[in-house]
Amino acid sequence: MEIERQQLPNSTLILVFGILSIIGCCCYGLIGLIFGVIALVLAKKATDTYAANPEMYIGYQNVKSGKILAIIGVSLSVIYIVILIVGLIMYGGIEGIQEMQREMMEQYGG
């Protein structure tokens, strides 16, 4: 008797969230971080489910790919957030950045 294999729960969603975490890292890092963390949590649960009964599920490749993409997205998001924080500190906060923009506008006749 052959066992009917079913799709691993959330495998496609993990892949989509992994992709969105890379795309979202450009939105000040926050959106990418959120999607990446959610994808990693779902991937952990799906991996545990698959490990308990691997012959019953298909779609584990989506989970692995989504997890890798989520790790990349979270890493890029964290780097982006750190760069933003360092930039704010270097330029004296929001006021410093606004002052720098005013100076550039005056200098270039804007």
C-alpha atoms as an extended CHARMM CRD file, in Angstrom:
* protein
*
       110  EXT
         1         1  MET       CA              0.0000000000        0.0000000000        0.0000000000  PROA      1               0.0000000000
         2         2  GLU       CA              1.4500000000        3.3000000000       -1.1130000000  PROA      2               0.0000000000
         3         3  ILE       CA              1.2420000000        6.2970000000        1.1900000000  PROA      3               0.0000000000
         4         4  GLU       CA             -0.1330000000        9.4300000000       -0.4140000000  PROA      4               0.0000000000
         5         5  ARG       CA              2.4200000000       12.1830000000        0.0810000000  PROA      5               0.0000000000
         6         6  GLN       CA              1.1660000000       15.6390000000        0.9260000000  PROA      6               0.0000000000
         7         7  GLN       CA              2.6510000000       19.0920000000        0.6130000000  PROA      7               0.0000000000
         8         8  LEU       CA              4.6790000000       20.1800000000        3.6310000000  PROA      8               0.0000000000
         9         9  PRO       CA              2.6940000000       22.8480000000        5.5210000000  PROA      9               0.0000000000
        10        10  ASN       CA              3.7460000000       26.4220000000        4.6910000000  PROA      10              0.0000000000
        11        11  SER       CA              6.5300000000       25.3410000000        2.3090000000  PROA      11              0.0000000000
        12        12  THR       CA              5.4810000000       27.7610000000       -0.4310000000  PROA      12              0.0000000000
        13        13  LEU       CA              4.8120000000       30.5200000000        2.1080000000  PROA      13              0.0000000000
        14        14  ILE       CA              8.3270000000       30.1120000000        3.5240000000  PROA      14              0.0000000000
        15        15  LEU       CA              9.7950000000       30.5010000000        0.0470000000  PROA      15              0.0000000000
        16        16  VAL       CA              7.6750000000       33.6040000000       -0.6590000000  PROA      16              0.0000000000
        17        17  PHE       CA              8.6020000000       35.1720000000        2.7020000000  PROA      17              0.0000000000
        18        18  GLY       CA             12.2790000000       34.4120000000        2.0330000000  PROA      18              0.0000000000
        19        19  ILE       CA             12.0570000000       36.2690000000       -1.2810000000  PROA      19              0.0000000000
        20        20  LEU       CA             10.1520000000       39.1540000000        0.3310000000  PROA      20              0.0000000000
        21        21  SER       CA             12.7970000000       39.4260000000        3.0530000000  PROA      21              0.0000000000
        22        22  ILE       CA             15.4540000000       40.1300000000        0.4210000000  PROA      22              0.0000000000
        23        23  ILE       CA             13.2320000000       42.6240000000       -1.3970000000  PROA      23              0.0000000000
        24        24  GLY       CA             12.1250000000       44.2060000000        1.9000000000  PROA      24              0.0000000000
        25        25  CYS       CA             15.6590000000       44.8540000000        3.1220000000  PROA      25              0.0000000000
        26        26  CYS       CA             15.6190000000       47.9670000000        0.9180000000  PROA      26              0.0000000000
        27        27  CYS       CA             12.7440000000       49.4380000000        2.9650000000  PROA      27              0.0000000000
        28        28  TYR       CA             14.9540000000       50.6750000000        5.8000000000  PROA      28              0.0000000000
        29        29  GLY       CA             15.6070000000       47.0350000000        6.6880000000  PROA      29              0.0000000000
        30        30  LEU       CA             12.5210000000       46.6870000000        8.8370000000  PROA      30              0.0000000000
        31        31  ILE       CA             10.2110000000       44.9110000000        6.3950000000  PROA      31              0.0000000000
        32        32  GLY       CA             12.9580000000       42.5260000000        5.3330000000  PROA      32              0.0000000000
        33        33  LEU       CA             13.7320000000       41.7460000000        8.9470000000  PROA      33              0.0000000000
        34        34  ILE       CA             10.0830000000       40.9970000000        9.7340000000  PROA      34              0.0000000000
        35        35  PHE       CA              9.5600000000       38.7110000000        6.7180000000  PROA      35              0.0000000000
        36        36  GLY       CA             12.9080000000       37.0040000000        7.2890000000  PROA      36              0.0000000000
        37        37  VAL       CA             12.2430000000       36.2130000000       10.9360000000  PROA      37              0.0000000000
        38        38  ILE       CA              8.7600000000       34.8900000000       10.1510000000  PROA      38              0.0000000000
        39        39  ALA       CA             10.1950000000       32.7080000000        7.3660000000  PROA      39              0.0000000000
        40        40  LEU       CA             12.8780000000       31.3400000000        9.6930000000  PROA      40              0.0000000000
        41        41  VAL       CA             10.3580000000       30.4740000000       12.4130000000  PROA      41              0.0000000000
        42        42  LEU       CA              8.0530000000       28.7600000000        9.9050000000  PROA      42              0.0000000000
        43        43  ALA       CA             11.0400000000       26.9400000000        8.3740000000  PROA      43              0.0000000000
        44        44  LYS       CA             12.0470000000       25.5980000000       11.7860000000  PROA      44              0.0000000000
        45        45  LYS       CA              8.5510000000       24.2220000000       12.3580000000  PROA      45              0.0000000000
        46        46  ALA       CA              8.3790000000       22.7360000000        8.8410000000  PROA      46              0.0000000000
        47        47  THR       CA             11.8190000000       21.1570000000        9.2230000000  PROA      47              0.0000000000
        48        48  ASP       CA             10.7650000000       19.5310000000       12.4890000000  PROA      48              0.0000000000
        49        49  THR       CA              7.5760000000       18.2410000000       10.8680000000  PROA      49              0.0000000000
        50        50  TYR       CA              9.5160000000       16.8560000000        7.9020000000  PROA      50              0.0000000000
        51        51  ALA       CA             12.1630000000       15.2510000000       10.1120000000  PROA      51              0.0000000000
        52        52  ALA       CA              9.5000000000       13.4070000000       12.0960000000  PROA      52              0.0000000000
        53        53  ASN       CA              8.0370000000       11.7390000000        8.9950000000  PROA      53              0.0000000000
        54        54  PRO       CA              9.9680000000       12.5220000000        5.7570000000  PROA      54              0.0000000000
        55        55  GLU       CA              8.2900000000        9.8880000000        3.5880000000  PROA      55              0.0000000000
        56        56  MET       CA              4.9210000000       11.5420000000        4.1190000000  PROA      56              0.0000000000
        57        57  TYR       CA              5.7600000000       15.0360000000        2.7760000000  PROA      57              0.0000000000
        58        58  ILE       CA              6.9130000000       16.7290000000       -0.4040000000  PROA      58              0.0000000000
        59        59  GLY       CA              8.0730000000       20.3380000000       -0.7990000000  PROA      59              0.0000000000
        60        60  TYR       CA             11.0540000000       20.2830000000        1.5450000000  PROA      60              0.0000000000
        61        61  GLN       CA             13.1930000000       21.9080000000       -1.1680000000  PROA      61              0.0000000000
        62        62  ASN       CA             11.0000000000       25.0340000000       -0.9180000000  PROA      62              0.0000000000
        63        63  VAL       CA             11.6220000000       25.1200000000        2.8210000000  PROA      63              0.0000000000
        64        64  LYS       CA             15.3920000000       24.8550000000        2.3740000000  PROA      64              0.0000000000
        65        65  SER       CA             15.4470000000       27.5390000000       -0.3320000000  PROA      65              0.0000000000
        66        66  GLY       CA             13.1780000000       29.8420000000        1.6540000000  PROA      66              0.0000000000
        67        67  LYS       CA             15.3450000000       29.4250000000        4.7410000000  PROA      67              0.0000000000
        68        68  ILE       CA             18.4960000000       30.3480000000        2.8170000000  PROA      68              0.0000000000
        69        69  LEU       CA             16.7790000000       33.3780000000        1.2880000000  PROA      69              0.0000000000
        70        70  ALA       CA             15.4650000000       34.4110000000        4.7090000000  PROA      70              0.0000000000
        71        71  ILE       CA             18.9480000000       34.2160000000        6.2300000000  PROA      71              0.0000000000
        72        72  ILE       CA             20.2920000000       36.3860000000        3.4090000000  PROA      72              0.0000000000
        73        73  GLY       CA             17.3700000000       38.8290000000        3.7950000000  PROA      73              0.0000000000
        74        74  VAL       CA             17.7980000000       39.0940000000        7.5700000000  PROA      74              0.0000000000
        75        75  SER       CA             21.5460000000       39.6180000000        7.1750000000  PROA      75              0.0000000000
        76        76  LEU       CA             21.0750000000       42.3650000000        4.5850000000  PROA      76              0.0000000000
        77        77  SER       CA             18.3680000000       43.9970000000        6.7050000000  PROA      77              0.0000000000
        78        78  VAL       CA             20.5700000000       44.0130000000        9.8090000000  PROA      78              0.0000000000
        79        79  ILE       CA             23.4690000000       45.4840000000        7.8170000000  PROA      79              0.0000000000
        80        80  TYR       CA             21.1580000000       48.1530000000        6.3940000000  PROA      80              0.0000000000
        81        81  ILE       CA             19.8020000000       49.0490000000        9.8500000000  PROA      81              0.0000000000
        82        82  VAL       CA             23.3360000000       49.2680000000       11.2920000000  PROA      82              0.0000000000
        83        83  ILE       CA             24.4020000000       51.5410000000        8.4460000000  PROA      83              0.0000000000
        84        84  LEU       CA             21.3730000000       53.7680000000        9.0730000000  PROA      84              0.0000000000
        85        85  ILE       CA             22.1270000000       53.9990000000       12.8000000000  PROA      85              0.0000000000
        86        86  VAL       CA             25.8050000000       54.7520000000       12.1870000000  PROA      86              0.0000000000
        87        87  GLY       CA             24.8200000000       57.3580000000        9.6010000000  PROA      87              0.0000000000
        88        88  LEU       CA             22.4520000000       59.0300000000       12.0430000000  PROA      88              0.0000000000
        89        89  ILE       CA             25.1340000000       59.1110000000       14.7120000000  PROA      89              0.0000000000
        90        90  MET       CA             27.7550000000       60.4620000000       12.3040000000  PROA      90              0.0000000000
        91        91  TYR       CA             25.5340000000       63.2640000000       11.0490000000  PROA      91              0.0000000000
        92        92  GLY       CA             24.1880000000       64.2380000000       14.4630000000  PROA      92              0.0000000000
        93        93  GLY       CA             20.7620000000       62.6970000000       14.1940000000  PROA      93              0.0000000000
        94        94  ILE       CA             17.8580000000       63.8170000000       12.0370000000  PROA      94              0.0000000000
        95        95  GLU       CA             18.6270000000       67.4820000000       12.6450000000  PROA      95              0.0000000000
        96        96  GLY       CA             22.1840000000       66.9830000000       11.4070000000  PROA      96              0.0000000000
        97        97  ILE       CA             20.9740000000       65.3150000000        8.2350000000  PROA      97              0.0000000000
        98        98  GLN       CA             18.4280000000       68.0770000000        7.6180000000  PROA      98              0.0000000000
        99        99  GLU       CA             21.1380000000       70.7100000000        8.1640000000  PROA      99              0.0000000000
       100       100  MET       CA             23.4100000000       68.9020000000        5.6990000000  PROA      100             0.0000000000
       101       101  GLN       CA             20.5810000000       68.8560000000        3.1390000000  PROA      101             0.0000000000
       102       102  ARG       CA             19.9920000000       72.6060000000        3.6110000000  PROA      102             0.0000000000
       103       103  GLU       CA             23.6890000000       73.3060000000        3.1170000000  PROA      103             0.0000000000
       104       104  MET       CA             23.7540000000       71.2310000000       -0.0640000000  PROA      104             0.0000000000
       105       105  MET       CA             20.6790000000       73.0290000000       -1.3810000000  PROA      105             0.0000000000
       106       106  GLU       CA             22.2920000000       76.4240000000       -0.7220000000  PROA      106             0.0000000000
       107       107  GLN       CA             25.5910000000       75.3410000000       -2.2130000000  PROA      107             0.0000000000
       108       108  TYR       CA             24.0760000000       74.0350000000       -5.4380000000  PROA      108             0.0000000000
       109       109  GLY       CA             21.4960000000       76.7950000000       -5.8160000000  PROA      109             0.0000000000
       110       110  GLY       CA             18.3950000000       74.7130000000       -5.0610000000  PROA      110             0.0000000000
